[in-house]
Amino acid sequence: MVKRGNEKDMHNVQKIIAHYHLPGLFEFYELYRVFLPLFREHREYFYDWCDIGSIYGAPADCIWGGGRVGSGDNNPLEVLALTREYGISARLTFSNSLLRKEHLSDKQCNRLCALFNEQGGNGVIVHSDLLLEYLKKNYPNLYFVSSTTKVLTDFRQFLDEVNREDFRYVVPDFRLNKAFDKLNTLTNAQKDKVEFLCNECCWFGCTDRKKCYENVSRKNLGEACEDHHCAAPGGNEGYRFSKAMTNPGFIGVEEIQNRYLPMGFSNFKIEGRGLGSAMILEFLLYYMTKPEYQIHVREAIYLDSMLDLF
């Protein structure tokens, strides 16, 4: 939800905080183990208009997983202990779009949900309504995020999703990021639920996005299938932040400060679960760290002997 500061004299100034939702809860646990103490102990290094709303991800071999094939193998208890220590919500990325009833009894996924549910304040990113109903019934302390894997490019469909009481947040397709005329028609309560995907690198004109996500869902279910062939221009180059910055849907730091926050939007998702720790560090530097202190954060991360960035 939007955090606003106290009213100030006749100008009624309101300060809105940007909440970042960061990738790699399990995948980049070691990076966050070093970064989060820096963020707390050296707050002067970082912009005062942002905080960390959540960290999301999924361990390897989770059949409910989606978006990316999970790769983290850190102990869930250690992961939850870290987020609890720093007051950050932990989210499970369970956005598989192809789940069937027989998949709901998976022991590993249920065990994880039980742990996250017990702690409180944690959530699940979901695609499947079948899974959503199951989780609502069995794990009532969890909140839910409507996944960007639904590829909600039609604004009317997106608005219908925002109006569903099931979801605390809804992540639209990145191609709605700049639909400002329509976004400005939302109420404050609706704006509080919108979570923009900032740094997508996929081609803006892609028509195979759902097929790409379905391929990941099949792999997480253990089905034998070939990799999705990306036919987009430059699709064989992999993720490059410099390329993402040229995407028409890209949301940069200045836009967050000068456009989205003044409009009343406060939730921003950073993608990157399938990338390496070094790239995630670049995101943390760009989106959260004051330029004059970026070298200090880099040095602290690079000099940690327990962390393998590359």
N, C-alpha and C positions, 0 to 999 in steps of 0.2 A: 504494500500500500504506500501511497505518497506520504512522505514525512515533510511537514512544513514547519518552519520556525515560528516564533512568536510574532504577533503583529507589532509593527514598529511605527509609532507616532501617526501622523496624518496620512502618510503615504501607504500605510497598510502593506508593507513589504512582506512578501512571503518567500521563504527559501525552500526550494524543492530539492531533495536529494536523489541522485541517480543511483539506482540499485543494479549492480552488475551481477549477472548469473553466469558463472564461469565453468569451463569444461574440465573434465578429468578428475572426478571425485576419487575414483580408484586408480585411474590410469596415471595421474600425475600427483599422487599423494606425497611423494618425496619432495617435489617442488613446493607444494603448499606448506609442507612441514617447515621449510626454510622461509618461505615468503610471508606467511601469516604473522610470525613474530616481528618481522620488519615492519609490516603494515600497522601493527599495534604500537610498537616501541618507537618508531620514527614516523609518526603521523605527518610530520612536517615535510616528508619526502613526497607526499601524495596530495592530490587535489582534495580540498575540504568539501567539495560538492558531490562526492561519490562515496559509496561503501560497497560491501560485498553482500548481496542478498542471498545468494545460494551458490553451491558448487554441485554440479550434476555429473552423473556417469553410471557405469555398470561394470561389474567384474566380468572376466572371461566366462564363456560357457553359460550365459543366462539366456534361456530360450525366449523369455519375454522381452529381451533387448531389441532395440531398433535404432534407426538413424545411422549408427556405425556398429561394426562388430566389436563387442567389448574386448578389452585386452588387459584390464587391471587385475592384479592378483594379491593386492594388499588385504590384510585382515580387516573385515568389516567393523569389528569392535574398535580397532585402532583408528580407522577412518572416522567413525562416529565420535570417538573421543576427541579427535582434532577439531572437528566442526563444532562440537559442544563447547570446547574450551574457548573458542573465539566467537561464540554466539552466532554461528552461520548455519542456515538451513541446508540440510543435505537432501539431494533429490536423486532418486533412482530413475534412470532412463529406460523405461519399460514400454517403448513405443512400437513394438512389433505389430504390424497391421494385419497379420495373417493367422492370428491365434484362433484355435478351436477349443471347444469345451474340455477336451481331454488334456489340454496343455495347462489348465488352471491348477492342477494338483502338483505341479512341479515343486519338488522339495526345496531346492536351492532358492528359487525365487520367493517362495513363501517364507522361508527362513529369514531372508533379507528383509522382507516387508514387515515381519514380526519385530525384528530388531529396530527398524526405523520407526515403526508405529509406537513401540514401547517408550522410546526416548521423547517423542513429541516434537512438534515444530518442523517435521520433515515432510517431503512430498514425493510424488511420483509423476513423471511425464508419461502420458498415455496417448495412444492412438485408438486402440480397440475399445468399443463400448462394452463388449463382453467382459474384458478385463476390468474396465472401470466399475461396472456393477458388482463384480466379484470383490474388488478391493474395498469399495464403499461398505459392503456388508461385513467383511472380515477384518478390516483394519481401519476403524473409524477415526483414528487420530491423524491419519495422513491427509494432506491436501493434494489437489490434482491440477496438473498443467496440461492443456491441450497442445499436442505436439505439432511442430511445424511440418512433420512428415505427412500431415493431412493435405498439405499444399493448398491452402485456402487463398486462392488468387482472386476469387469473386468477392467483392466487398460485402454484398448482402449475406452470403454464406458465412463470411467472417463475423459479421455483426450478430448473426444468429448464434454462433458459437460463443461469442462474448456474453450474450444474454443467458446462456445456460448456467444455472446455479451450481452445477457440478464442478465448475472450474474456478479456481482462484486466479489463474492466469491463462491467457491464450496467446500462442506465438503464431502470428500470421505468416504467410509466405513473404519472403523478402521483397517481392515485387509490389507489395502494398506499402512499403516503408515510406514512399514519398507521395502517397495519395492524400496530400495535406488538406485539400478542400473537404474530402469525405471524413478524414480523421478528426477534423475540427468540429464536426457535427456531434461527436460523441459526448455523453455526459461525463462529469468528473468520475463517477463511479465506474463507468465503462473504461475510461482512460486508465484508471488504476489497474485494470485487468490486462491491459495490452503489454506484451513483452516482445520488443522488436529484436529480430536477429540482425546484428550489426555488420558482420564481416564475412558474409557469404561470398564465395569465390565462383560459384556456378554461373554459367552463362545466363544472362538476363532473359534470353529468348528460349530457354530450354523447355521442351515439351515432354521430356522423358523423366522428369523428377520423381514422379510416383513410381515408375518402373524401377528406378535406381534404388529407392527406399524398399520396395518390395523384394528386390534381390538381396538386400541386407537382411530382411526379415526371414527369407528362406534359409540363408546361411546360418542365422542364429537358431533356427529350428533344426539344424543339422541336415538339411536337404542337400543333395548333391546337385550343384548348379554352377554354371560358368559365371565368371565375373561379369557385371554389367559393362557393356561397351559404351563409353561416353563418346557420342558423335559430335559434341559441341566443339566449336572452334577453340583450339588450345586445350582440349580436354585431356590430352595425354601429358600435359606438363605438371599435373599435380597442383597442390595448393601453394599459392604464392600470395603473401600479404600485399605486396606491391600491386599485384593484379586485382585483388579484392578491392583495393582502394579506388580503382577506376570503374568498378561496377556501379551502374546507375542506382542500385539499391543500397550502396554502402552508406553507413552512418558513422561519421567521424566525431572526434572529440568536440570540435567547434560547433557542429550541428546539434549534438546533445546539449551543450551549454546554452546555445543561442536560439535554438528553435524548438527542440522537443521538450526540454524542461519548462520553458515559458508557456508552451501549449498545454502543460499539465501531464505529460507522459514521464514516467519515472523508472521503467523497467527495461533493461537492455541485456540481451543474451549475446554472449561471445561464443562462437563455435570453435571446435578444434580438437575434439576427442581423438580423432584419427591421426593427429600430427605428433610432433615430438615436443619435449619439454622446452627446448630452445625457442620454438615458435610461440609456445604459450607465454614464455617470459616476454617476448616481444609485444604480445597483446597487453600484458600487465603493465609494461612500460608505457606503451602508447596511450592506453585508455585511462590509466590510473595515476601515473607517476609524473610529477612536474619535470620538465625537460632538464633543469639544472641539477636534479637529483638522480637522474636515470643512471649515471655512471656509478653512483653509490650503491644502488640496488643491484646493478649488474655485478659489481665487485663482490658484494655479499653473497650473491647466488653462485657466481663462478668459483669463489674460493672455498665453498663448502665441499669438503673432501668426500662426503657421503653421497653427493648428488652427481649423477651422470646425465648431463644435458644432451649429449650428442650420440 
